[in-house]
Amino acid sequence: MKDSTKIRYCYPAIFWDGNKQLFGKIQLIEFSVKFIFEDFKNSNLNLTIPYDEIESVKIILIFEIAKNGLRIKSKSKKINTFVLENCNEFYTALQETIKENVD
């Protein structure tokens, strides 16, 4: 069965906890942000953050060099950090998508 969820944006990204880096791609889909882990692309292991669960989104400085980090904090106080080259573009798209889906 093919996934019929419409992908609005899809970018290569790294899921980062401050020490470990897991490569994959980050997507804006119909009702959530989804991160698909490259090493587990043939499994069911993915990270999904529903838009209505997002408390805040912030662009952050990575390694004191570049503002290409995206920190998503959920209402349950979980924090997920991603590193992506086109961080500003994705941030803007995410903010617009949250506004469309939550308001």
N, C-alpha and C positions, 0 to 999 in steps of 0.2 A: 504494500500500500504506500503510495507516494504522499509525502507531507504537503498538504494543500495550504499551509499557512503562508500568507503573503509576507515576503521579506521586504521591508522598506529600505533598510541600509544593511550592508554587510562589509566589515573591514577586518583585515588581519589584526590580531591583538595578542597581548600576553596577559594572562591572569597572574598577578604578582602579590605575594604576601609579605614582601620586604626582604625575603631571603630566597625563596623558591620562585621559579618562573615556569609557567606552563603555557605553551603556545597553542593558538587556536584562532577562532574568528568570533567576533562579536556582532550580533545582529539586533536590529530593531524589528520585531515582528508584531503581529496584531495587538496583543495585550501585554507584551513583556519584552524585556531585554534578555537575550539568550546568548550564552557563551558556549561554543562547541569546542571541546578540547581536542587538539590535533592528534595526540597520542591515543585518544579513546574514540575516534570518529566513528568507529563501527560498533560502538556500544551505546547504551542508553544514558551514559554518564554525561550530563550537560548541566550547566548552571542557568536557571531561569529566575528572573526577578520581575514579578508583575509590576506594571506601572503604578497601580494604586497602593503598592507596598513601599514605594520609594519615598523616603523622607527628604533626602537632599542629594544633589549631584554637584561635584566640585572638580575643577581642573587643578592638579597639583604638580609640584616640581619633583622630578625624578632624578636622583643622584646629584642634586644641586646643580644640574646642567640644563635641563629642558622641561618646559611645562607640557609634557605629553602623557601625563598620568590622569586618569579619570577615576575618581572615588565615588562610589555609590553607597549611600547609607540607607538601610531599610528602616522601617518603623519599628522592627524588632531589634534595632541597634546593631545588626550585622553590617559589617563593612567589607565591600569588595573593591579591589583596586585593579585597574587594567592599564596597560601601557599600549598606546597606539600612535602612529605617526600623525594621523589627521585628527588629533584629539579635539581641536576647536570645532571642526566640522561635525564630528559625531556628537559632541556636547550640545551644539545648537539644535541638531536634529532630534536628539533625545529630549531636550527641554520642550520643543514644539510638540513632539509626540505625546509626552506626558500631559501637556496642557489640553490637547485634543481628546485624550482618552480618560482623563480624570475629572475634568470640569463638567 
